[in-house]
Amino acid sequence: MMEILGSEFLEVVKDQQVLEVNESLVNLNELDFTAAFADLDQNIAHQKVSRVAIAVTELVEGEPLTFSLETSAINLPVRYVNALTKLIDEETLYPVNIYMIIEHPMVSQSSLFIQKAASVADYLDDPASVQKRITAFFTDQVALIKAGGWESLLAPVEEETVIEPTE
């Protein structure tokens, strides 16, 4: 499934035919993407729109954390059916991409951060390098959370000293 017609994609997400695989981890230190990559490979082989999610049940900085890999036509979670319906053109043929999604309040103001890992075609050509990119992305996001989250990246705004003119 290298490409999908907008109408076919919308039918899959509206009818909740997305192939979902969910895994739960108790401890963030047990994080391993081997099973997730195997599930992703299987879903791609079956040519299905899919979501492979790993939920970390141990609270990370006070909140649950979810990592997911989704095959999709655009960079929105497949569960956002209303938004997808507005953005996907039914007549357009879309390349199917793999998106990396992390959900936690400390990754962004919306608690959601999504980035394209690769197209399915590129993944099939060189899965090892894409898997390495995915692992690095999620590792970086965990490091960001541990460092204080997205707000820690914002540069502090310094107030300007206003010098009043003297007469």
N, C-alpha and C positions, 0 to 999 in steps of 0.2 A: 504494500500500500504506500506508494510513493506520492500519490496525489489523490485528492478526494473532491468530488463536486460539492459545492456549497449546500445544495439541497439534500444530498446524502448525509453529509456531516450533521446538518440540523435535525434530520430525522433520527439519527442515532442518539444525539444528546437529548432531544425532546422526549423520545420514547425510553429514555434511561437504559439504552443498550450498550453503554460504555462498559467495557470489560474492566472490572475493579479487582485489585488484589490489595488487601490491607494486612499489614504486619504491625504488631505492637512490641515495643521494647520497654523494659522496665528502666533500664539504665542507659544513659547516653554513651557511656564507655563501651557498650556492646554494639555500637553502631557499625554495621557492615553492610555494604550494598550488594554483596554477592548474590543473595536471593532475589533482590529487587532487579538486578540486571538479568537474571535467569527468567524472571517473570516478564520483564520487558521484551526480551528476545522471543519468548513464546507468544506474547500478544502481537508482536510485529509479524511473526510467522503466520499467525491466524488472520492477519490483515484487519485488525480491529482497532477502533479508537479506544484508547485505554488510559487507566490511571493506576499507577503502582504507588502506594503510600506506606510510609513508615511513621507511625505515631510513637513518640517517646512519652510514656506515661509518667515517668518521674518528672516532677515539675522542674522546668528549666527557668531559672530566674522568676519563679512563682507562676509560670504559665506553661500549659502543654505545648509541645513542639511537634510539627508535622513536616516531613520531607515528602515530596512526591515527584514522580516523573509521569508526564502525560504526553500522549501523542495527540496532536491537535492541528487544526487548520490555522488558528491564530493564538497569540499569546495571552489567553485568558483561561482560567480554570474551566474545565468542561462542565462543572456544576453551575456555572453562571449562564443558565439557559436564556434568560431574558436579554442579557447583554449580547450574547452570541447571536440571537435572533435578529437583533438590530444591526449588527456589524457584518454578518456573513451574507454575501450576495449568492443567492441560490444558483445562478447561472455560471458562476466563476469556478474554475478548477484551481484548487489550492494545493500547494506542496504540503505534505504532512511532515511536521517537525516534532522533535522531542523537546519538551519544555521542563525545566527544573523549577520546582516551586517549593518555597519554604514559608511556613506560616507560624508566626510568633510575634507578639507585640514589639519585640526589640529589633525586628529586621526592617521595619518601615512604619510610617505613620498609619498605614492601612492594615498593618499586621500581615502583609502579604508581599513577597518578593518573587518575581518570576523572570526567568531568563532562558533564552533559547540555548539548548545544548548543541543541537545539530539537526540537519534534516534526517529523515529516516534513511534516505539514500546514502548520505555520508556515514551514518552509523553502520549501515550494512557493509560499506566499503572498508571501514576501519573501526570496529567496535572498541578495541582496546584504548585508542586515544580519546574517543568520546567518553568512555567510562572513566578514564583518568580525569578528564575535564569536569565531569559530573561530581566525582569524589572531591576534587579540589574546590569546586564551588560550594558544596555543602560544608566542607571543613572550614572554609573561609567564613561562611555565615555563622557557624557555631563559635568561631573565634571572635567574630564581631559581637555576638550576644554576650559572650564572657567578658569582653572588653567594655561593656556598658551599652551596647546597642547602637542603632543608627544615629541616635541623638549625639553620641560621642564623636561622630564624624563632622558635626556642624561646627564651623569656626565661631568662636565667641564673638559677639558683636560688641565692639568697643564704642562707648559713647564719645562723640567728638566734643572737644573742649571748645566752647563758644567764647570768643574774646569780644567783649563788648567794646565798641569804639568809644574813645574818650574825646571829649570836646576840647 
